[in-house]
Amino acid sequence: MNSLTNENRPKKILIINGSPKGANSLTFRVAGAFAEGLAAEEGSVVENIHVSQLRVRPCTGCLSCWGRTEGKCVMTDDSIPEVREKILAADTIITAFPIYFFGMPGTMKTMIDRLLGIFCTFHGQELDNIKAGRHALRYPREGQRLAVIASCGFSESEDAFYPIKVQFDLAIGEGKYAHFCCPQLKALAQAGSGQRFEKILALSRQAGAQFAHGSIDPALTAALEKPVLSQKTYRMLMEKFWQDEKGADQE
């Protein structure tokens, strides 16, 4: 038995990395820097889950998690039961993923669908206040926090993140989680812009430190969501990237 009580155990940060690239993901590195800043302030321990390494069967829509096996998915032969317990035990949950086609990667969405039982059963309530969220958490824990960190290839990160924000507002409640979306990360990698990327990591680390004490300064969020490259430079790099991709098979 663990000798630490709930009062004196270190807080737990759980990063759920939804990128197909796993630990090599740039978005995951940004989330890791955020977790570093948070952990440095509160003495937390960090655990990573790479969704690409999990075995997750798709949801069948049976709604057993709201009925026969209330709170738990009826399927128990994959990674979801373990993920569920880690989420319930975490003090801070950080979801991180790139936005490829105006939404989170399919593997990430499949995992989230299987966690429906964490939310309370739907009883026909009307959606009258998005700030409250559509469903309440079945197992609420005082002080448990959520941060959603995304990236996109577009310069317009606010537009790319909008569908994601609607999903989380409906599930969690507007203003009840921290979030930011970093633009142009793919182009930065293509350009080999290490110094620029290190600046993003530093800003994310600072955001994590602020999150430890409540909320992130909107000015800092704006800095993280500001395109690093000019539109002209960005377009030039992306055109070169796709030219290189087309010629790759001919070499």
Contacts in CASP RR format, 6 or more apart in sequence:
PFRMAT RR
TARGET T0000
AUTHOR 0000-0000-0000
METHOD contacts of the structure
MODEL  1
MNSLTNENRPKKILIINGSPKGANSLTFRVAGAFAEGLAAEEGSVVENIH
VSQLRVRPCTGCLSCWGRTEGKCVMTDDSIPEVREKILAADTIITAFPIY
FFGMPGTMKTMIDRLLGIFCTFHGQELDNIKAGRHALRYPREGQRLAVIA
SCGFSESEDAFYPIKVQFDLAIGEGKYAHFCCPQLKALAQAGSGQRFEKI
LALSRQAGAQFAHGSIDPALTAALEKPVLSQKTYRMLMEKFWQDEKGADQ
E
2 9 0 8 1.000
4 10 0 8 1.000
10 43 0 8 1.000
10 44 0 8 1.000
10 45 0 8 1.000
11 42 0 8 1.000
11 43 0 8 1.000
11 44 0 8 1.000
11 45 0 8 1.000
11 91 0 8 1.000
11 92 0 8 1.000
12 44 0 8 1.000
12 45 0 8 1.000
12 47 0 8 1.000
12 89 0 8 1.000
12 90 0 8 1.000
12 91 0 8 1.000
12 92 0 8 1.000
13 35 0 8 1.000
13 38 0 8 1.000
13 39 0 8 1.000
13 44 0 8 1.000
13 45 0 8 1.000
13 46 0 8 1.000
13 47 0 8 1.000
13 90 0 8 1.000
13 91 0 8 1.000
13 92 0 8 1.000
13 94 0 8 1.000
14 46 0 8 1.000
14 47 0 8 1.000
14 48 0 8 1.000
14 49 0 8 1.000
14 86 0 8 1.000
14 87 0 8 1.000
14 90 0 8 1.000
14 92 0 8 1.000
14 93 0 8 1.000
14 94 0 8 1.000
15 28 0 8 1.000
15 31 0 8 1.000
15 32 0 8 1.000
15 35 0 8 1.000
15 46 0 8 1.000
15 47 0 8 1.000
15 48 0 8 1.000
15 49 0 8 1.000
15 94 0 8 1.000
15 96 0 8 1.000
16 49 0 8 1.000
16 51 0 8 1.000
16 83 0 8 1.000
16 87 0 8 1.000
16 93 0 8 1.000
16 94 0 8 1.000
16 95 0 8 1.000
16 96 0 8 1.000
16 108 0 8 1.000
16 111 0 8 1.000
17 23 0 8 1.000
17 25 0 8 1.000
17 27 0 8 1.000
17 28 0 8 1.000
17 31 0 8 1.000
17 48 0 8 1.000
17 49 0 8 1.000
17 50 0 8 1.000
17 51 0 8 1.000
17 52 0 8 1.000
17 96 0 8 1.000
17 97 0 8 1.000
18 25 0 8 1.000
18 28 0 8 1.000
18 50 0 8 1.000
18 51 0 8 1.000
18 52 0 8 1.000
18 95 0 8 1.000
18 96 0 8 1.000
18 97 0 8 1.000
18 104 0 8 1.000
18 105 0 8 1.000
18 107 0 8 1.000
18 108 0 8 1.000
19 25 0 8 1.000
19 27 0 8 1.000
19 28 0 8 1.000
19 50 0 8 1.000
19 51 0 8 1.000
19 52 0 8 1.000
19 96 0 8 1.000
19 97 0 8 1.000
19 98 0 8 1.000
19 105 0 8 1.000
20 52 0 8 1.000
20 105 0 8 1.000
20 107 0 8 1.000
21 28 0 8 1.000
21 52 0 8 1.000
22 28 0 8 1.000
22 50 0 8 1.000
22 52 0 8 1.000
22 53 0 8 1.000
23 48 0 8 1.000
23 50 0 8 1.000
25 96 0 8 1.000
25 98 0 8 1.000
26 98 0 8 1.000
26 151 0 8 1.000
26 185 0 8 1.000
26 186 0 8 1.000
26 188 0 8 1.000
26 189 0 8 1.000
26 197 0 8 1.000
27 96 0 8 1.000
27 97 0 8 1.000
27 98 0 8 1.000
27 149 0 8 1.000
27 150 0 8 1.000
27 151 0 8 1.000
27 182 0 8 1.000
27 185 0 8 1.000
28 48 0 8 1.000
28 50 0 8 1.000
28 96 0 8 1.000
29 201 0 8 1.000
30 96 0 8 1.000
30 149 0 8 1.000
30 151 0 8 1.000
30 182 0 8 1.000
30 185 0 8 1.000
30 200 0 8 1.000
30 201 0 8 1.000
30 204 0 8 1.000
31 94 0 8 1.000
31 96 0 8 1.000
31 149 0 8 1.000
31 204 0 8 1.000
32 46 0 8 1.000
32 94 0 8 1.000
32 96 0 8 1.000
32 204 0 8 1.000
33 201 0 8 1.000
33 202 0 8 1.000
33 204 0 8 1.000
33 205 0 8 1.000
34 94 0 8 1.000
34 147 0 8 1.000
34 149 0 8 1.000
34 204 0 8 1.000
34 205 0 8 1.000
34 207 0 8 1.000
34 208 0 8 1.000
34 211 0 8 1.000
35 44 0 8 1.000
35 46 0 8 1.000
35 94 0 8 1.000
35 208 0 8 1.000
36 46 0 8 1.000
36 205 0 8 1.000
36 208 0 8 1.000
37 205 0 8 1.000
37 206 0 8 1.000
37 208 0 8 1.000
37 209 0 8 1.000
37 212 0 8 1.000
38 44 0 8 1.000
38 92 0 8 1.000
38 208 0 8 1.000
38 209 0 8 1.000
38 211 0 8 1.000
38 212 0 8 1.000
39 45 0 8 1.000
39 46 0 8 1.000
40 209 0 8 1.000
41 208 0 8 1.000
41 209 0 8 1.000
41 212 0 8 1.000
41 213 0 8 1.000
42 212 0 8 1.000
44 91 0 8 1.000
44 92 0 8 1.000
47 86 0 8 1.000
47 90 0 8 1.000
49 83 0 8 1.000
49 86 0 8 1.000
51 105 0 8 1.000
51 107 0 8 1.000
51 108 0 8 1.000
51 111 0 8 1.000
52 107 0 8 1.000
54 78 0 8 1.000
54 79 0 8 1.000
54 83 0 8 1.000
54 107 0 8 1.000
54 111 0 8 1.000
55 78 0 8 1.000
55 79 0 8 1.000
56 78 0 8 1.000
56 79 0 8 1.000
56 80 0 8 1.000
56 107 0 8 1.000
56 110 0 8 1.000
56 111 0 8 1.000
56 114 0 8 1.000
57 75 0 8 1.000
57 77 0 8 1.000
57 78 0 8 1.000
57 80 0 8 1.000
57 114 0 8 1.000
58 110 0 8 1.000
58 113 0 8 1.000
58 114 0 8 1.000
59 73 0 8 1.000
59 110 0 8 1.000
59 113 0 8 1.000
59 114 0 8 1.000
59 116 0 8 1.000
60 75 0 8 1.000
62 74 0 8 1.000
63 116 0 8 1.000
64 73 0 8 1.000
64 74 0 8 1.000
65 71 0 8 1.000
65 72 0 8 1.000
65 73 0 8 1.000
65 74 0 8 1.000
65 116 0 8 1.000
65 117 0 8 1.000
66 116 0 8 1.000
66 117 0 8 1.000
66 121 0 8 1.000
66 122 0 8 1.000
67 121 0 8 1.000
68 74 0 8 1.000
70 117 0 8 1.000
70 121 0 8 1.000
71 117 0 8 1.000
71 118 0 8 1.000
71 138 0 8 1.000
72 81 0 8 1.000
72 84 0 8 1.000
72 117 0 8 1.000
73 80 0 8 1.000
73 81 0 8 1.000
73 84 0 8 1.000
73 114 0 8 1.000
73 115 0 8 1.000
73 116 0 8 1.000
73 117 0 8 1.000
75 114 0 8 1.000
80 111 0 8 1.000
80 114 0 8 1.000
80 115 0 8 1.000
83 111 0 8 1.000
83 115 0 8 1.000
84 115 0 8 1.000
84 118 0 8 1.000
87 93 0 8 1.000
87 115 0 8 1.000
87 118 0 8 1.000
88 118 0 8 1.000
88 139 0 8 1.000
88 141 0 8 1.000
90 144 0 8 1.000
91 141 0 8 1.000
91 143 0 8 1.000
91 144 0 8 1.000
91 145 0 8 1.000
92 144 0 8 1.000
92 145 0 8 1.000
92 146 0 8 1.000
92 147 0 8 1.000
92 211 0 8 1.000
93 144 0 8 1.000
93 145 0 8 1.000
93 146 0 8 1.000
93 147 0 8 1.000
94 146 0 8 1.000
94 147 0 8 1.000
94 148 0 8 1.000
94 149 0 8 1.000
95 108 0 8 1.000
95 146 0 8 1.000
95 147 0 8 1.000
95 148 0 8 1.000
95 149 0 8 1.000
96 149 0 8 1.000
96 150 0 8 1.000
97 104 0 8 1.000
97 105 0 8 1.000
97 108 0 8 1.000
97 150 0 8 1.000
98 105 0 8 1.000
98 150 0 8 1.000
98 151 0 8 1.000
98 152 0 8 1.000
98 153 0 8 1.000
98 185 0 8 1.000
99 150 0 8 1.000
99 151 0 8 1.000
99 152 0 8 1.000
99 153 0 8 1.000
99 160 0 8 1.000
99 161 0 8 1.000
99 164 0 8 1.000
99 181 0 8 1.000
102 160 0 8 1.000
102 163 0 8 1.000
103 109 0 8 1.000
103 163 0 8 1.000
103 164 0 8 1.000
104 112 0 8 1.000
104 150 0 8 1.000
104 164 0 8 1.000
117 138 0 8 1.000
118 137 0 8 1.000
118 138 0 8 1.000
118 139 0 8 1.000
119 135 0 8 1.000
119 136 0 8 1.000
119 137 0 8 1.000
119 138 0 8 1.000
119 171 0 8 1.000
120 135 0 8 1.000
120 136 0 8 1.000
120 137 0 8 1.000
120 138 0 8 1.000
122 135 0 8 1.000
127 134 0 8 1.000
127 170 0 8 1.000
130 169 0 8 1.000
130 170 0 8 1.000
130 173 0 8 1.000
130 174 0 8 1.000
131 169 0 8 1.000
131 173 0 8 1.000
131 174 0 8 1.000
131 175 0 8 1.000
131 176 0 8 1.000
132 173 0 8 1.000
133 169 0 8 1.000
133 170 0 8 1.000
133 171 0 8 1.000
133 172 0 8 1.000
133 173 0 8 1.000
133 174 0 8 1.000
133 176 0 8 1.000
134 170 0 8 1.000
134 171 0 8 1.000
135 171 0 8 1.000
145 177 0 8 1.000
145 178 0 8 1.000
145 211 0 8 1.000
146 172 0 8 1.000
146 176 0 8 1.000
146 177 0 8 1.000
146 178 0 8 1.000
147 177 0 8 1.000
147 178 0 8 1.000
147 179 0 8 1.000
147 208 0 8 1.000
147 211 0 8 1.000
148 164 0 8 1.000
148 168 0 8 1.000
148 177 0 8 1.000
148 178 0 8 1.000
148 179 0 8 1.000
149 179 0 8 1.000
149 180 0 8 1.000
149 181 0 8 1.000
149 182 0 8 1.000
149 204 0 8 1.000
150 160 0 8 1.000
150 161 0 8 1.000
150 164 0 8 1.000
150 179 0 8 1.000
150 180 0 8 1.000
150 181 0 8 1.000
150 182 0 8 1.000
151 181 0 8 1.000
151 182 0 8 1.000
151 183 0 8 1.000
151 185 0 8 1.000
152 160 0 8 1.000
152 161 0 8 1.000
152 181 0 8 1.000
152 182 0 8 1.000
152 183 0 8 1.000
152 185 0 8 1.000
153 160 0 8 1.000
153 183 0 8 1.000
153 184 0 8 1.000
153 185 0 8 1.000
153 186 0 8 1.000
153 187 0 8 1.000
154 160 0 8 1.000
154 183 0 8 1.000
154 184 0 8 1.000
155 183 0 8 1.000
155 184 0 8 1.000
155 227 0 8 1.000
155 231 0 8 1.000
155 234 0 8 1.000
156 183 0 8 1.000
157 181 0 8 1.000
157 182 0 8 1.000
157 183 0 8 1.000
157 225 0 8 1.000
157 227 0 8 1.000
158 181 0 8 1.000
158 225 0 8 1.000
160 181 0 8 1.000
160 183 0 8 1.000
161 179 0 8 1.000
161 181 0 8 1.000
164 181 0 8 1.000
165 179 0 8 1.000
168 177 0 8 1.000
168 179 0 8 1.000
169 175 0 8 1.000
178 207 0 8 1.000
178 211 0 8 1.000
178 215 0 8 1.000
178 216 0 8 1.000
180 207 0 8 1.000
180 216 0 8 1.000
180 221 0 8 1.000
180 224 0 8 1.000
180 225 0 8 1.000
181 225 0 8 1.000
182 200 0 8 1.000
182 204 0 8 1.000
182 224 0 8 1.000
182 225 0 8 1.000
183 225 0 8 1.000
183 226 0 8 1.000
183 227 0 8 1.000
183 228 0 8 1.000
184 227 0 8 1.000
184 228 0 8 1.000
184 229 0 8 1.000
184 234 0 8 1.000
185 197 0 8 1.000
185 200 0 8 1.000
186 241 0 8 1.000
187 229 0 8 1.000
187 234 0 8 1.000
187 237 0 8 1.000
187 238 0 8 1.000
187 241 0 8 1.000
188 194 0 8 1.000
188 196 0 8 1.000
188 197 0 8 1.000
188 200 0 8 1.000
188 228 0 8 1.000
188 229 0 8 1.000
189 197 0 8 1.000
190 237 0 8 1.000
190 238 0 8 1.000
190 240 0 8 1.000
190 241 0 8 1.000
191 229 0 8 1.000
191 237 0 8 1.000
193 228 0 8 1.000
193 229 0 8 1.000
196 228 0 8 1.000
196 229 0 8 1.000
199 228 0 8 1.000
200 224 0 8 1.000
200 228 0 8 1.000
203 220 0 8 1.000
203 223 0 8 1.000
203 224 0 8 1.000
204 224 0 8 1.000
206 220 0 8 1.000
207 216 0 8 1.000
207 220 0 8 1.000
207 221 0 8 1.000
207 224 0 8 1.000
208 216 0 8 1.000
210 216 0 8 1.000
210 217 0 8 1.000
210 220 0 8 1.000
227 234 0 8 1.000
229 237 0 8 1.000
END
